[in-house]
Amino acid sequence: MTILVTGAAGFIGHAVSHALLDRGESVIGIDNLNDYYDVRLKQDRLANLTARSGFAFERLDIADSQPVADIVRSSGTDRVVHLAAQAGVRYSLQNPMAYERSNLAGHLAVLEACRAADIAHLVYASSSSVYGDRPLDGQGFREDDPTVTPVSLYAATKRACELMSQSYTMFGFPQTGLRFFTVYGPWGRPDMAYFFFTQKMLAGEPIEVFGEGKLARDFTYIDDIVAGIVGALDHPPERHGHRILNIGNCHPETVLAMIEALESALGVTAKKVMKPKPPGDVTATFADVSRLTALTGYAPQVAIGDGMARFATWFRDYYRIG
């Protein structure tokens, strides 16, 4: 069988594609290689994949519905892992139309392609941002908690994708939406705090720490995320089924704790400039993953200290920093 991975040159798509190839699957990756962040990083991820047997690549925009449908139909695609999207909460403040095209039109194009081919399972990326701005209260965010107060356009588009998928249950093909909680690790996204903090810390430059470092995130290492995605892919709901699952580390850390982990991994003390919380950012995220665990046995393995150490090693190697 063939699995289509959208956003294959992205952080998570790259890692998921490798995991699927490792177990002998045939993978078709699609990506538009846009310049939201360093295209060279995307090209290098893609080069890793195209060197492997069983991987094929098509460069296209997922919002172009007919080419997406043609690939799914002509390739005999059986399952789809839809990870392509316009990411970034703060970016949406200045570039809202990018989210309309990539997240809304793109998700709809994927749904239509899956409908036409009547695939066996669609797994797609949602986001912890749909829960809105909530304080930590000792309880993880649960999938049936209210999701009616998004504080960013990005969050609103991700919730809209969930609702679109729910409406497509009438067409039969099973769907799973995964709410990701702050994924990090080697080959990560340069727009994320841990990544650009590392760049600045190694250059001896100050870092801006929003919310005075008290904002908390459920930092989840890429290998744990991949295990959860593949596990969910292997356990589709029944026909006409659509479910939402959290996928995170179940252990929120403050941004200051993340910086401390980076300082230890890099051997550098950060020069911190404290800033207020910007619009669109949430106070905390905290995944309750009991549903995913019950379904697949999902159990995050990598603590933040170890994860940041692995990232730091990759970063120095990739950017040739001694």
C-alpha positions as CSV (number, residue, x, y, z in Angstrom):
1,M,0.0,0.0,0.0
2,T,1.0,3.6,-0.5
3,I,0.8,6.4,2.1
4,L,0.7,10.0,1.1
5,V,2.4,12.5,3.5
6,T,1.6,16.1,3.0
7,G,4.2,18.6,4.2
8,A,6.9,15.9,3.8
9,A,9.7,18.5,3.7
10,G,8.5,19.9,7.0
11,F,9.7,19.0,10.5
12,I,7.1,16.4,11.4
13,G,6.5,15.2,7.9
14,H,10.1,14.5,7.3
15,A,10.3,12.4,10.5
16,V,7.1,10.5,9.9
17,S,8.1,9.7,6.3
18,H,11.4,8.2,7.6
19,A,9.5,6.1,10.1
20,L,7.1,4.8,7.5
21,L,9.9,4.0,5.1
22,D,11.8,2.2,7.9
23,R,9.0,-0.3,8.2
24,G,8.8,-0.9,4.4
25,E,5.9,1.4,3.4
26,S,5.8,3.2,0.1
27,V,5.6,6.9,0.7
28,I,4.6,9.8,-1.6
29,G,5.5,13.1,-0.2
30,I,4.1,16.5,-1.3
31,D,5.2,19.9,-0.3
32,N,5.3,23.4,-1.8
33,L,8.7,24.3,-0.2
34,N,7.5,27.8,0.7
35,D,9.8,30.4,2.2
36,Y,8.1,30.8,5.6
37,Y,11.4,29.7,7.0
38,D,14.8,28.7,5.6
39,V,14.1,26.8,2.4
40,R,17.6,25.1,2.6
41,L,16.5,23.3,5.7
42,K,13.5,22.0,3.9
43,Q,15.6,21.0,0.9
44,D,18.0,19.1,3.1
45,R,15.2,17.2,4.8
46,L,13.8,16.3,1.4
47,A,17.2,15.2,0.1
48,N,17.4,12.7,3.0
49,L,14.1,11.3,1.9
50,T,14.6,11.2,-1.9
51,A,17.8,9.2,-1.3
52,R,15.7,6.4,0.1
53,S,14.0,3.5,-1.7
54,G,10.3,3.7,-1.6
55,F,10.0,7.5,-1.5
56,A,8.6,9.6,-4.3
57,F,8.1,13.4,-4.2
58,E,5.8,15.8,-5.9
59,R,6.2,19.6,-5.4
60,L,2.7,21.2,-5.2
61,D,0.5,23.3,-3.1
62,I,-2.1,21.3,-1.2
63,A,-4.7,24.1,-1.9
64,D,-4.5,23.1,-5.6
65,S,-7.2,20.6,-5.2
66,Q,-7.1,18.8,-8.6
67,P,-3.4,17.9,-8.6
68,V,-3.8,16.6,-5.0
69,A,-6.8,14.4,-6.0
70,D,-5.0,13.2,-9.1
71,I,-2.0,12.0,-7.1
72,V,-4.1,10.2,-4.5
73,R,-6.1,8.5,-7.3
74,S,-3.3,7.6,-9.7
75,S,-0.9,6.4,-7.0
76,G,-3.3,4.0,-5.3
77,T,-2.9,5.8,-2.1
78,D,-4.4,3.8,0.8
79,R,-3.8,6.2,3.7
80,V,-3.0,9.9,4.1
81,V,-1.0,11.7,6.8
82,H,-1.9,15.3,6.3
83,L,0.7,17.6,8.0
84,A,1.0,20.5,5.6
85,A,-0.2,23.8,6.9
86,Q,0.8,27.4,7.5
87,A,2.2,27.3,11.0
88,G,2.9,30.0,13.5
89,V,0.6,31.9,15.9
90,R,2.4,35.3,15.6
91,Y,2.9,35.1,11.9
92,S,-0.9,35.0,11.5
93,L,-1.1,38.6,12.9
94,Q,0.5,40.0,9.8
95,N,-0.2,37.3,7.2
96,P,-3.8,36.1,7.7
97,M,-4.5,35.1,4.1
98,A,-1.8,32.5,4.1
99,Y,-3.8,30.6,6.7
100,E,-7.0,30.8,4.6
101,R,-5.2,29.1,1.7
102,S,-2.9,26.6,3.4
103,N,-5.0,25.6,6.4
104,L,-8.6,26.0,5.2
105,A,-8.5,25.5,1.4
106,G,-5.6,23.0,1.8
107,H,-7.5,20.8,4.3
108,L,-10.6,20.9,2.2
109,A,-8.6,19.8,-0.9
110,V,-7.2,16.9,1.1
111,L,-10.7,15.9,2.3
112,E,-12.0,16.0,-1.3
113,A,-9.1,13.8,-2.5
114,C,-9.8,11.3,0.2
115,R,-13.5,11.3,-0.5
116,A,-12.9,10.6,-4.2
117,A,-10.5,7.8,-3.5
118,D,-12.4,6.4,-0.5
119,I,-9.1,5.9,1.4
120,A,-8.8,3.6,4.4
121,H,-7.7,6.3,6.9
122,L,-6.9,10.0,7.0
123,V,-4.7,11.2,9.9
124,Y,-4.4,15.0,10.0
125,A,-2.6,17.6,12.2
126,S,-4.6,19.8,14.5
127,S,-3.1,21.9,17.4
128,S,-3.2,22.4,21.1
129,S,-3.9,26.0,20.4
130,V,-7.6,25.2,19.8
131,Y,-8.0,25.0,23.6
132,G,-7.6,28.7,23.9
133,D,-5.8,30.6,26.7
134,R,-6.0,28.5,29.9
135,P,-4.0,28.5,33.1
136,L,-2.4,25.3,34.5
137,D,-4.8,23.9,37.1
138,G,-3.2,20.5,37.6
139,Q,-5.3,18.8,35.0
140,G,-4.4,18.1,31.4
141,F,-6.4,19.4,28.5
142,R,-8.9,16.8,27.4
143,E,-10.3,16.3,24.0
144,D,-13.9,17.0,25.1
145,D,-12.9,20.3,26.8
146,P,-14.5,23.4,25.2
147,T,-12.7,24.8,22.1
148,V,-14.8,27.8,21.4
149,T,-12.4,30.7,22.4
150,P,-9.4,30.6,20.1
151,V,-7.0,33.5,20.7
152,S,-5.3,33.4,17.3
153,L,-6.3,33.0,13.7
154,Y,-4.0,30.0,13.5
155,A,-6.0,28.3,16.3
156,A,-9.3,29.2,14.6
157,T,-8.2,27.6,11.3
158,K,-7.1,24.4,13.1
159,R,-10.5,24.1,14.9
160,A,-12.2,24.8,11.6
161,C,-10.3,21.9,10.0
162,E,-11.6,19.6,12.7
163,L,-15.2,20.8,12.0
164,M,-14.7,20.3,8.3
165,S,-13.5,16.7,8.9
166,Q,-16.5,16.0,11.1
167,S,-18.8,17.1,8.3
168,Y,-17.1,14.7,5.9
169,T,-17.9,11.7,8.0
170,M,-21.0,11.3,5.8
171,F,-18.6,10.1,3.0
172,G,-17.4,7.1,5.0
173,F,-13.6,7.3,5.1
174,P,-12.2,7.1,8.7
175,Q,-10.4,10.1,10.1
176,T,-8.2,10.9,13.1
177,G,-7.3,14.5,14.0
178,L,-4.2,14.9,16.3
179,R,-3.8,17.9,18.5
180,F,0.0,18.5,18.6
181,F,1.6,20.0,21.7
182,T,4.8,21.9,21.0
183,V,7.0,19.5,19.1
184,Y,10.8,20.0,19.2
185,G,14.0,18.2,18.3
186,P,16.6,17.7,15.5
187,W,15.5,19.0,12.1
188,G,13.0,21.3,13.8
189,R,11.5,24.6,12.7
190,P,13.7,27.7,13.0
191,D,10.6,29.9,13.9
192,M,10.2,28.0,17.2
193,A,11.7,29.5,20.4
194,Y,14.1,26.7,21.3
195,F,15.6,26.8,17.8
196,F,16.2,30.6,17.5
197,F,17.2,30.8,21.2
198,T,19.9,28.3,20.3
199,Q,21.1,30.4,17.4
200,K,21.2,33.5,19.5
201,M,22.8,31.9,22.5
202,L,25.7,30.4,20.5
203,A,26.2,33.8,18.8
204,G,26.4,35.5,22.2
205,E,23.2,37.6,21.5
206,P,20.4,38.3,23.9
207,I,17.1,36.4,23.7
208,E,13.7,37.9,24.2
209,V,11.7,35.9,26.7
210,F,8.0,36.6,26.5
211,G,5.7,36.3,29.4
212,E,8.8,36.7,31.6
213,G,9.5,33.0,31.0
214,K,6.5,31.9,33.0
215,L,4.5,30.6,30.0
216,A,4.4,26.8,30.1
217,R,4.4,24.4,27.2
218,D,4.0,20.7,26.9
219,F,7.3,20.2,25.0
220,T,7.1,16.9,23.1
221,Y,10.2,15.3,21.5
222,I,9.9,14.5,17.8
223,D,10.4,10.7,18.2
224,D,7.6,10.5,20.7
225,I,5.3,12.4,18.3
226,V,6.2,10.1,15.4
227,A,5.4,7.1,17.5
228,G,2.0,8.5,18.3
229,I,1.2,9.4,14.7
230,V,2.1,6.0,13.4
231,G,0.2,4.3,16.2
232,A,-2.9,6.3,15.4
233,L,-2.5,5.6,11.7
234,D,-2.4,1.9,12.4
235,H,-5.7,2.1,14.5
236,P,-8.3,3.7,12.3
237,P,-11.8,4.3,13.6
238,E,-14.7,2.5,11.9
239,R,-16.1,3.8,8.7
240,H,-17.9,7.2,9.1
241,G,-15.7,7.6,12.2
242,H,-13.9,10.8,13.2
243,R,-12.0,11.2,16.4
244,I,-9.8,13.8,18.0
245,L,-6.7,12.8,20.0
246,N,-4.2,14.8,22.0
247,I,-0.5,14.0,21.3
248,G,1.9,15.5,23.8
249,N,4.3,14.8,26.6
250,C,1.9,15.2,29.6
251,H,4.5,17.3,31.4
252,P,4.4,21.0,30.9
253,E,7.6,23.1,31.5
254,T,8.0,26.8,31.7
255,V,9.9,28.6,29.0
256,L,12.6,29.4,31.7
257,A,13.0,25.6,32.3
258,M,13.4,25.1,28.6
259,I,16.1,27.8,28.5
260,E,17.8,26.1,31.4
261,A,17.8,22.8,29.5
262,L,19.3,24.6,26.5
263,E,22.0,26.3,28.7
264,S,23.0,22.9,30.0
265,A,23.1,21.3,26.6
266,L,25.0,24.1,24.9
267,G,27.3,25.1,27.8
268,V,26.2,28.7,27.4
269,T,24.4,31.1,29.7
270,A,21.6,32.9,28.0
271,K,21.4,36.7,28.1
272,K,17.7,37.1,28.8
273,V,15.5,40.2,28.0
274,M,12.1,39.8,29.6
275,K,9.1,40.8,27.5
276,P,5.3,40.8,28.1
277,K,3.1,38.0,26.6
278,P,2.3,38.9,23.0
279,P,-1.1,38.8,21.4
280,G,-2.2,35.3,20.4
281,D,0.1,33.4,22.7
282,V,-1.5,31.2,25.4
283,T,-0.5,30.9,29.0
284,A,0.0,27.2,29.1
285,T,-0.5,23.9,27.3
286,F,-0.9,20.5,29.0
287,A,-1.9,17.3,27.1
288,D,-4.0,14.6,28.6
289,V,-3.1,11.7,26.3
290,S,-5.1,8.9,28.0
291,R,-7.2,8.3,24.9
292,L,-4.2,7.9,22.6
293,T,-2.5,5.7,25.2
294,A,-5.5,3.5,25.5
295,L,-5.7,3.1,21.7
296,T,-2.1,2.6,20.9
297,G,0.0,2.2,24.1
298,Y,1.5,5.7,23.5
299,A,4.0,6.6,26.2
300,P,6.3,9.6,25.8
301,Q,9.9,8.6,26.5
302,V,12.1,11.7,26.2
303,A,12.4,14.3,28.9
304,I,13.2,17.8,28.1
305,G,16.8,17.7,29.3
306,D,17.7,14.7,27.1
307,G,15.7,16.1,24.2
308,M,17.3,19.5,24.2
309,A,20.7,17.8,24.4
310,R,20.0,15.7,21.3
311,F,18.8,18.9,19.5
312,A,21.9,20.8,20.5
313,T,24.1,18.0,19.1
314,W,22.2,18.0,15.8
315,F,22.3,21.9,15.6
316,R,26.1,22.1,16.1
317,D,26.6,19.3,13.4
318,Y,24.2,20.7,10.9
319,Y,25.5,24.3,11.1
320,R,29.1,23.2,11.6
321,I,29.5,24.9,14.9
322,G,32.4,23.5,17.0
